[in-house]
């Protein structure tokens, strides 16, 4: 029996079961939705159009590789953005930093939509595309971590998995929205119209998400956790230095756990889209797969979040990682089966299995780091792996071209799953199950 008084016990129970206000859930979710909308729109359009619009002098394969290289450029900027915006988030607050990342992220995406093409201004067009992509990537480096922390710090220990699962909805929601828009455009206009101006529409629509996101974040309050450590945080040493001094083991474990998140996601989406296009499949096939997979992923994430509050974060991440490794053996054979239905099934199934683990990553990483370096630690662990994964589309297509086989890519994904599996097993369980149990005694 605990020595806490009845009053203290009651306060602890309330704190453990605290649910964040709806405006906080929406404020965190909308930014992640915009993040994935931006990146999936860019990845889809890069795989389908940019080789023709910005790299017309190259062969189809070389042009696609060049287009996907611009996709990778944004990922390389993510760790820089994570370090910069992570420091701001740990020093000046979660809410103010999230306002800044949203504006920069949405603004750069909108500008891609009005960018002149190679035929209009020559080599300056792809150079400007790369610059905007780097700016976009830097802003995104501070967005995801800040969003899950913003929601997670508003929630009690017994509600954190459920609460942060709403932030994780940003991925399937953004994927669904992005590919839904692209699919609608591809299906409703000719290829000539899409190449001429249709590809710009998804980028321009991002402005609406920015406006909604800013409105919601202006209405939300700073997290209770940062309110408590706010003054101390301003006087604290540089969070990045403190992170490597006091929490470097947790940082490396977080990096390992996150490997399969990015590897599987971009192989199941961007790599699959590019692979099907080069194989001569209709553009709509891959888009249907991602739309269906994202739609299925939404209820999965909403289920695994609360489940992790009850059973723990690690078991769910382990199950997802193992299932992804198994699917990797069959993924490309299904894509190359010659059946559009099998290709759609492979992509949808991949995203569904990915959603199982992804639904609890927000809570897991938020709880893994102490509040004083949390924004920096969560952002860096997620975005450093994101930077490496940004090279996957280029590496995957290069491996396929070199070996005339997709097995090297499958082996790559299995290796990523093994790394994450080992790191997850070693990492501590972070859920508040023990604390919740204690409050009921």
N, C-alpha and C positions, 0 to 999 in steps of 0.2 A: 504494500500500500504506500502511496506517495505521501510525503509530508506536506504537500500543498494544502492551503486552507480551501474551504468549499468555494469561497468567492474567487480565489485564484484559479481553482480548477474550472469554474464556470467560464471565466475569461479566456482561459486557454482553449476550452472546447469551442467557444465562439470563434476564436482566431483560426483554429484548425479547420472549421467548417465554413469559413467566410467565402461567400460567392461574389465575384466582381460584378459591378453594375453593368447593365447591357451596353451602355455607351462606351465602356472600357473594352468590352469584347468586340464591338464593332470597330472601334478606333484601331485596335491592334490587327484585326482581321483584314480590314480594307487595304492596309499598306502591303501586307503579304500577298493579297490578291493582285494588287498592281505589280508587285515584284515579279510574280510568276507570269502574269499576263505579258509584261514587257519582255521577259526573257524567252517565253515560249513563242510569242509573236515573232521576235527577232530570229529565233532558231528555225521556226517553220518557214519564214519568208527567206531566210538565208539559204535553206536547203532547197527551196522551190524556185526562187526568183533571182537572188543576188548574183549568181554566176552569170546571168544574162544581162542584168541591169548595170552592174558595177565592174564586171570582169569579162566583157564580151570577146576579148581577143584570145582567151584561153580555150582549150578543149573542154567538153562537158565535165569530165572528171577533174581536171586541173582547176576549172572555174569553180566547181563545187567545193574543192579543197580550199581555195582562196576565200570563198564566201564564208566557210565555216571557220577559217582562221580569224576573221573579224569577230565572229561569235566568241572565239576563245580569248580575244584581246580584252573583252569586258571582264572575264573571269580573273585574268592576271591582275586587274586593278582592285579586285575585291579585298585581298588581304590588307592593302594600303588603306582602303576605306574602312575596313574593320578596325585597324589600329587607331585611325584618326577619330572616327565617329564613336568607337568604343571608349576612347579616352574622354570625349565630350560627354557621353552618356553617364560615365562614372564620376564626372566632375561637376557638370552643370545640370544633369537630370535626364531622365528617360524621355519625358514628353517633349521638351524643347528640341532634343536631338532628332527625334522621330519626325517632327515638323520639317526640319531642314532636309533630312534624307528624302522625304516624300516629294518635296518641291524639285530638288535636283534630279531625282530619278524620273519623275514624270515629265519634266521639262526637256531632258535629253531625248527621251523617247518620242515626244511630239516633234522635235526638230528633225529626227530621222525621217519622219513622214513628209517633210517638205524639202528634203535634201535633193539637189540636182543630180542627175545620173551621169554616167561616164560619157554618153553621147552628147550631153549638154556642156560639161566643163572639163572633160578629160580626166586625167589622173588625180586631180584635186577631189573628185567625188569619192573614190574609195578612201582617200586620206582623211577626209572630213568624217566619213562613216566610222573609221577606226577611232578618231578623237571622241566622237559622241558616244561610241560604245565604251570607251575607257571611263568617261565621266559617269555614264550610267552604271557601270560596274562598281566604281568607287562608292557611289551613293548606296547601291544595293548592299555593299559590304557592311553597312551599319543598320540596314533596315530589318532584316529577319530577326537578328539577335535582339534588337531593341523591342520589336513587336511582341515576341514570346515572353520577354522579361517584363514588359509593361503589363501584360495580362497576368503572368505568373505571380508577380509581386503584389497584385491586387487580390489574389486568391489565397485561401487558407491551405494548409498542407493536405487535407483530405479532399480538396476540390481542385488541386492544381493540374492534375492530368486532364480532368474534364474541361477546365477553363482554357488551358493552353491548346487543347485540341481544336478550339475555334480558330486560333491563330493559324494552326496547321491546315485548316480548311482553305487558306489562301492559295496553297499549291494546286489542289484539284479544281478549286473554283477558278483560279487564274488560268489553268490549263484548259478547262472546259470553255471558259469565256473566249480565250485567245483562239483556240482551234475551232470553236463554234463560229466565230466571226470569219476566220480564214476559210473555213469550209463553206459557209454561206456565200462568200464572194466567189470562190472557185466554182461553185455549183451554179451560180446565177449569171455569170458573164463568160465571154469567150477568153481563150488564153491570151489573145492579143490585147484585150481590154485590161485583163489582170496585170499583164506586164507593163502596160502603158501607164495606168494610174490606180488600178484596184488594190495593189499591194500597199499603197500609202494609207488606205482607210483605217486598218487596225492600229497603226501608230498614232494617227490623229485622234482616235477615240479614247486614247489613254488620258486625255485632258479631263474627261468627265470623271474618271476615277480619282484624279488628283483633287478636283474640287470637292468631291464627296469626302475624301479622306481628310482634307484640311478642316472641313466643317466639323467632322466627328472628333478629331484630335484637339481642336480648340475647345470643345465642350467637356473633354475628359480631364480629370485631375491627375496630378503627379502621384506616383505610387507611394503607399504608406511606408514601404521599406526605405525608399530614398528620402522621404520626409524625415525619417529618423536619423539617417546617416549623412544628410545633406551637408551640414556645416563641416562635419569631419571630413567628408569627401573633398570639399574645396581646399582643405588644408593638407590633404593626403599627398604622399609622394606620387609620382607619375604612375598611373594604374598599370601601364604596360610593363614597367620595371618591377612593380610589386607582384604582378601576375607571375613573371618568370622567377621571382625570388621565393614566393610562398606557395604557389599553386602549379608549379611546372609539371608535376606528375599527373595531376588531373587534366591539364591541358593536353598532354600527350595521349592520355586515355581517350579524351573527347575526340581528338583527331582520328584515332583509330576507329572508334565507334562510327564516326561520320563517313568513313570511306565508302561504304556500300550505298549510302544515301544518294550521293551524287553519281557514282558509277552506274548504278542501275537505272536511275531516273533518266539520264541523258542517253543511255544506250536504248532504253525502251521508247524514247521519244525522238530526239533529234537524229541519232544514228539510224534508227529504224526508218524514219522518213526519207533520209538521204539514200539509204540502201535500196528502198523500194523504188524511189524515183530513178536511180541509175539502172535498176533492173527492168524498167519500162512499165511499172505498175501505175495506174491512175493516181494522181495526187490525192484524191479523196479517200483512198484506202487507208493510208496511214493516219489521216485526219480523223476518220471514223473511229479507228482504234483508240486514239488518244482521247477523243470526246467520250466514248463509252467507258474507257478506263477511269477517266477523271470523274465521271458521274457516279460510277460504282465506288470510287474512293471516298467520296463525301460521307456516306453513312458508315463506312468502315472506320474512318478516323473518329467520327462521333461516338462509335462504340468502344474502340480501344482506349481512348482517353480515360473515361471513367473506369474501365477495366483495370488500367494501370494503377489507379488509386487504390484498388482493392487487392490486386495480385502482385503489384510491383511493376517497375518499368522494364527491368532486364528480361524477364521471361518473354515478353511480347516482342522485344527487339530481336531476341535469339530466334524465335519462331519465324519472323519475317525474313531474317538473314538466311536461314537454312532453306526456306522455300524459294527465295531468289536464286540461290546457288543451284538448286535442282532445276528450276525453269531455264537457267542459262544453257543447259544441255540441249534443250528443245527449241529455244527461241528462234534462232536463225533458220533451222530446218523448217519451221512453220512459216516463216517469212518467205522462204524460197520454195514452198510446196507448189506454187502455181495457183493456189486457191486464195482469192481475195478474202474469203470468209475466215480461213485459217490465219492469214496475216493479221486481220482485225482482231481475232481472238487472242493471238500471241501478245499484241501490244496492250490490249485491255487487261489481260490476265497479269502481265508484268506490272502495270500500274496498280492493280488491285493488291498484289502481294507487297509491293513497295509501300502502299498506304498503311499497311498493318504496323510496320515499324515506325514510319514517319509520324504517325499520329501521336507518339509519345516522346519523340526526340525533344520537343520544346520544353516539356516538364523535366526530362532527364538532364539536359544541359543546364537549365536554369538552376536546378537544385545542386548541381555538381560544383559550382563556384561560389565563394563567399560574396556578399553584396558589394563590397568595396571594389572588386575587380570583375564583377559579374558581366557587365556589358562588354568589356574588353575580352574576357575569356570566352564567352559564348560566341561572340562575333568572329573572333579569330579561329576558334576550333572549327566553326562551320565554313568560313570563307577561305581558309588556307586550302582545305580539301576541295572547295569549289573551284579555286584557281587551277588546281591540277586537273580536275574533272573537265574544265573548260577545253582542255586539249583532247579529250576523248573522241569527239566527232572526227577530228583530223587524224588522230592516231588510228582509230578504228578503220576508217576508210583506207588509210595508207596500208595497214596490215592486210586488209581484205584484198587490196590491189596487188600487193607484193606476193602474198602466198596463194592468191586465187582461191581463198577459202575464208569462211567466217569463223572457223574454230579458234584462231588466235584471239579473237574478240571475246568468245565465250570463255576461254581460259582466263582472260583478263578479268572478266566479271566474277568468275569463281574465286580468283585470287583476292579480289576486293572483299568478297563475302567472308573469306577465311580471316583476313586481317580484322574485320569488324567483329567477327564472332569471338576471336581471342580477346580483343580489347574489351568487349562487353562482359565476358566472363570474369576478367580481372577487375573491372571497374566496380565500385561499391554500389549497392542498391540505394537509390536516392529518394524513393517515395516515402511519404509520411506515415506508413502503416503502423510502425511502432509507436509513434507519437499519438496517433489516433486511438490505438489500443490503450495506451496509458491514460488518456483523458477519460476513458470510459470505466476505469477501475476506481 
